[in-house]
Amino acid sequence: MAMANPSSISSRRRAGRWLLGVAALLLGLLIVTQGAALRRKAEAGAAFGARVGCSCRYVAGRPLAQCRTDFEPGMKLVFLSDDDETRTVTARVPLLARQSATWREGMGCALEPWRD
């Protein structure tokens, strides 16, 4: 069995590190250029999820676990939780957005005010 040349192993490692550095740079550039748009989409998804989840839970009276079936395609990262005492459903997109909607008599489900 032939042994690998140490200088070829070293050059492959340098090439691998260089490619890793380029990939990290491209990922950083993507986050900087698309980060604001991604955050806005996450906020809209969380708001939609909170409103739909609140209506499902406190207007239709369905269990929260069934409310995900009312989501639009592409909302797999929106997670719901509820507070029966305050009749509030909170939707979260991990690390990006959070929004709550509360059911009130005569008003239905209203979103909490958005913060800029």
N, C-alpha and C positions, 0 to 999 in steps of 0.2 A: 504494500500500500504506500503510495507516494505521499510525502508530507507537503503541505502548502507552503509556499514561499512567504516568509514573514513580511517582506516589503509589500506584497500584494494584499495581504490581510490588512496591513496598516493603511494602505491607500483606499481599500474598500470601506474601512471605518471612517476615514476622513470624508469620503464621498457620502456615506450614510449620514454623518453629522451635518454636512452641508445641505443635503436634501431635507433633513429634519428642520434645520434653521430656516430654509426657504418656505417650508410648509407652515411653520409657526408664524413667519412674517405674513404670509398670505392669509392665514386665519385671523391674525390681528387686524389686518387691513379690512377683511370682510366684516369683522365685528364693528370696527369704527364706522365703516360706510353704511352698513345695514342695521346697526344696533338701534338707532332711533326708530326706524320703520318696524323692526321686529318688536320693539317695546310697545309701539302704538297698536300693532296687531294683537299683542298679548293683552293689552288693556281692553280693547274692544271685545276680544274673546271672553275675558273674565266678566265684563259687564253683561254680555249676552248670556253667559252661563248663569250668572247670579239671577238675572231677571227670569229666565226660563225655569231655572231650578226653584225659585220662589213661587212662581205661578203653578208649577207642577206640584210642589209640596203643600202649599197653603191655600191655593185656590181649588185645584183639582183633588187634593187630599191623598195624593199618591205617595208611596215611600220614596225617599230620596234616591235610593239605589235604582229606581226605575226612571228617574228624571234624565239620566244620560241618554236615554233612547230618543229624547227630543232634540238633542244637539245636532248641529249641522256637521257634515263631513269635515275632517281636519281639526276637530276639537278634542283630540285624544289627550292633550296635555292640560286640559282644564279639569280641575278636581273640585268637587263640591263638599261642603259641610253645612250643617244647619244647627240652629239654636231654637228649640221649641219654645223656650220661655219668651224670647223676644220676637219669634216668628221671622227669623232672619236666615237667609241662605247666603253663604260666602263662597265665591268661586276664586280659585287661585291657579295661576300659571307659575310653576316653581321658578323662583329667582327673578321673575319679570313683572308680575302684576297680581293685584288682589282687588276684588270688588264685592260689595254686599248689597243685597236687596231685602227690604223689610216689608212684610204685609201689614197694611193698616186698614182698618174698617173704613169703607167709603172711598179709599184711594187705590186699593189693590196693592200690587208690589211696586215699590218705588226704590230706585237705586240711591245709594248714599251719594252725596255731592262729590264730584271729581275734584282732585287736587292737582294743581299744575306743578 
